[in-house]
Amino acid sequence: MEQRIVRVLRHRVGKNERAAKPYDWYNAAVYALRDDVIDAWIASTTRTHEAKEKRVYYLSLEFLIGRLLRDAMSNLGITGEMAEALEKHGLDLAAIEELEPDAALGNGGLGRLAACFMESLASLDIPAYGYGIRYVNGMFRQRIDEGWQVELPETWLAHGNPWEFERPESAYPIGFGGEVVTEGETSTWLPNEVIEATAVDTPVVGWRGKRVNTLRLWTANALDPIRLDAFNAGDYFGAMENQLRADTLVRVLYPADSSPAGQELRLRQEFFFSSASIQDIVRRHAQYHGDVRTLPDRAAIQLNDTHPSVAVAELMRLLIDVHGLTFAEAWDVTKRTVSYTNHTLLPEALESWPQPLFERMLPRHMQLIYAINAVVLKEARAAGLSPEAIASISLIDEHGERRVRMANLAFAGSHSVNGVAALHTELMKETVFSDLHALYPERINNKTNGVTPRRWLQQCNPRLTGLIREAIGDDFLDDAEKLEALNSHADDAAFGERIDAVKRENKVDLAAHIDELMGIRLDPDALFDVQVKRIHEYKRQLLNLIETVALYDQIRSHPERDWVPRVKIFGGKAASSYHNAKLIIKLANDIARRVNTDPAVGDLLKVVFVPNYNVSLAERIIPAADLSEQISTAGMEASGTGNMKFALNGALTIGTLDGANIEILERVGADNMFIFGLTAEEVAAKRADGYDPRSVIEGSRELAQAVHSIASGVFSPDDPARFAGLMDGLMTSDWFMLAADFDAYAAAQRAVDRRWSDRAAWRSSAIRNIANVGWFSSDRTIAEYARDIWKVM
Ligand SMILES: *Cc1c(COP(=O)(O)O)cnc(C)c1O
C-alpha cells in the first residue's frame, strides 16, 4: 500500500513526497485504494451481466453520502494497512480523512436514507444503481453570524473529486417544451430545448467488499455550449446562454423539502434526472435483453418520494412513442416495474405542479398523464367510489387553479406504495391516500427505515465496536441483530463501567472539537443532551429550547438543589425561505449566549448550536450523546433515522410516540426510554376539538414564565421584540402542540435526571438500547424491499 501511494502520488497527482501537501496525500490515498475498488466493481458488473440478474434502480433527488474514504477502507478491511502506510510518511490517517469534503447532495433524512440503502444494497450483494443529480454546490453550507443562519455555497468539488468517473459515452438528450406531432396512431414529441445529461459514476462498496454498485449522478451540458455567431458579434453572455441554462439545472439542491417548491427550476431538475435515468434503464434493457416487454423481469425502479414521479410518464412515453407498445401494454409494464416510497403526510409537502406550467414544459407527458387519469378514474367509477373519492384520486386537482398531483401519479403508476414506519403507513391509509387505498387495497405496505451499522456504529464509533467485539464476538458485524447477545451483559457492572468509559472518551473528543470550532469549553462529565436534525417546527426544537429556559430559571431560583449538569447540543439547517425555522436558530444562539456566560449557573447548564450539521458532524456527535431528543408532534415524523443512530450508539431517547420511535420502544422497552406526550390520535382529536393553547400556557407556571421571558426580550435585549411573534404564534394557534406537551416533556426530563444520577441504571439502559436496535439496520429494510417489492431475493 505504501509503495502504491508513493507511485500514484508521483504519476497521478504529479508530486514527489517532498512537495506533497496534505491534500495531495489524501488524493494519493484514494487513488491507491481505488484500484481495489475498481477491480471489485468490474467483477460485480460482469457477474450481474453474465447471470442476467434483475437490477434495482433507486431514483432519488438526494443522496447524502458524506465522506467515502473511511467507508471504503473499512468495508474493504484495509484501514489498518492504510494507517500504517501513511504513518511511514509521518501522516495521521484521521487527519487525512478530515480533508475529504462532505458530499452534501441532500437535505436530511430522506437523502441519508438513500445513502444507507445504497450501502446495504451492495452489502447484500444486490445489483443496483442509484440515480440522482451531481449538484455542483449541493446543499448550502451553514454559517452562524451573530446567531443567525447564513447560507453559503458548498464548494465540495473545488479540489476535484477522486471518487468519480465521468462517462461521456453515457449521455442522453433531455427535452423541454415544444409540441407534440401526431400522425395516425403515433405521437412524437418535438421539444424546443434540449440539454444533454451525462453520467458521472461513483462506486459504492459493500461490507467486506462483497459487491461494488454504482451511484450514477447526472450532470448537464448544452448541446452547443457556445454560439460562435453571437460570440463573434460581441454578445459574449448571449453566446453562453445555453450552457448557463444547463449549468443552472445541476447547481444546487432546492433545499425546502416541506414547503411548496412552486418553481420551474425544481420541475426541470426533476424531469432532467428522471428522464436521463429512465432512458439509461430502458437502453440497458433493450441492449441486453431485447424486448422492452420483459422490463419488469429485469428491472425494479424505486421512486424515493414524489420528486421522480414524472419517471412514470417518461417510461410510458419511451415504451409507446419509441418502442411502439400500445398504451395498455406500456401501462402494464410500467406498473409492474415501478414502486414508490412516501416520506411525508404534511399536506404542504405533497408535490403538485400548475397544469399550465406542466403542459408548457412537458406537453407529451401532460397528454399521457391525462390518458393515465382516464384509466384510473374509470376504475374508480367501476369500483363504485363516491364523486368526492373520485375527485381526490384524480391525478389532476380541479380545486381552483388546476394542478398535477405527483403523489397520485406515483401511486397510480406503481405496484407498491410504501410508508417508512408502521404508524406512518397506517396514517397514509387513513389520511392522504385513503381513497387511493380503497381503490387499490393491495398496494400500500410498510417498510420501516433503517441505517447502515457500518457507518453508524463501526466507523463512527470504533471504541464501542471494539468493546462489543470483546464482549460478544464478531457475529454482529455481519448481522446487526446479533447485538442482542449484549442483553446478557446489561447488568454486568464491570461491563457497564467500560461502556461508560467509551462514552466519556467520545465526549472528550467531541468537546475538543467544539472547543476548537466555537471556543466553548464543555464538561465531559455533564449529560450531553442532543437534538440534531433539520430545523422544522414539527420537529419541535422550540419545545426543547423553552424547556431549556425553564430549566435555566429553575437552576437560578433553586441553586441549592442537586442539579444534573447538562450540555444542550443543537444542530441543523433551516430551509432558506423558512422564516420561523431561522428564528428558532437565532433563539438557540441567543439563549446560549446568555446561559453560557451566567455565573449563577456555571457548569450546570451549557447550550451549544453547532454550525453546519452534516454527515461528518453527525458521525462525531452521535457517539458522544447521552440523550437523544426525538420529540416531534405525534403523527408528523414519518420515521426518523436519527433516532436509530443514537440508540445504536448507546444514547437513551426522550421522545414522543411518533414515527419509528414507537417501534424502537417495542424493542428497547419502556424502562429504557423516556416516552411522553400526546399520541397521534390525541393530537388529531385536540385539533378537531378546538384547542386553546393560551389557557394551557397560563395553566403551567414554568411554561408561562419561560414563554413570557422569551417574548419580552430577556434573551434578546438588543431587539426585545425579536421573538414576540414566535411566542405569540404559540399562544394563538400552536399547531405543533408544544404547550399541550410541555408539562409531560418537562416531567420526562426530570425523570432523565433521576436515572442519570443512578449510574448503574443508566448504563444498563444504554446497553439495552445498543443490544435491541439491530433490527433497525438498513440491511433488514433492504431485505424486505428485495423480498416484497423488487422480487430480487
Ligand atoms: C440521520 C441524519 C438525518 C436525519 O435525522 P432525523 O433525526 O431522522 O431527522 C439528517 N441529517 C443527517 C446529516 C443525518 O445523518
The ligand as an SDF file (V2000), in Angstrom:
LIG
                    3D

 15 15  0  0  0  0  0  0  0  0999 V2000
  -29.5890   10.7840   10.0440 C   0  0  0  0  0  0  0  0  0  0  0  0
  -29.4310   12.1560    9.5480 C   0  0  0  0  0  0  0  0  0  0  0  0
  -30.5500   12.9690    9.3930 C   0  0  0  0  0  0  0  0  0  0  0  0
  -31.9460   12.5210    9.7640 C   0  0  0  0  0  0  0  0  0  0  0  0
  -32.1740   12.8330   11.1100 O   0  0  0  0  0  0  0  0  0  0  0  0
  -33.6670   12.7890   11.7230 P   0  0  0  0  0  0  0  0  0  0  0  0
  -33.4010   12.9850   13.1770 O   0  0  0  0  0  0  0  0  0  0  0  0
  -34.2080   11.4410   11.4220 O   0  0  0  0  0  0  0  0  0  0  0  0
  -34.4100   13.9000   11.1180 O   0  0  0  0  0  0  0  0  0  0  0  0
  -30.3670   14.2510    8.9370 C   0  0  0  0  0  0  0  0  0  0  0  0
  -29.1550   14.7280    8.6270 N   0  0  0  0  0  0  0  0  0  0  0  0
  -28.0450   13.9770    8.7800 C   0  0  0  0  0  0  0  0  0  0  0  0
  -26.7220   14.5580    8.4390 C   0  0  0  0  0  0  0  0  0  0  0  0
  -28.1360   12.6680    9.2380 C   0  0  0  0  0  0  0  0  0  0  0  0
  -27.0360   11.9250    9.3460 O   0  0  0  0  0  0  0  0  0  0  0  0
  1  2  1  0
  2  3  1  0
  2 14  2  0
  3  4  1  0
  3 10  2  0
  4  5  1  0
  5  6  1  0
  6  7  2  0
  6  8  1  0
  6  9  1  0
 10 11  1  0
 11 12  2  0
 12 13  1  0
 12 14  1  0
 14 15  1  0
M  END
$$$$
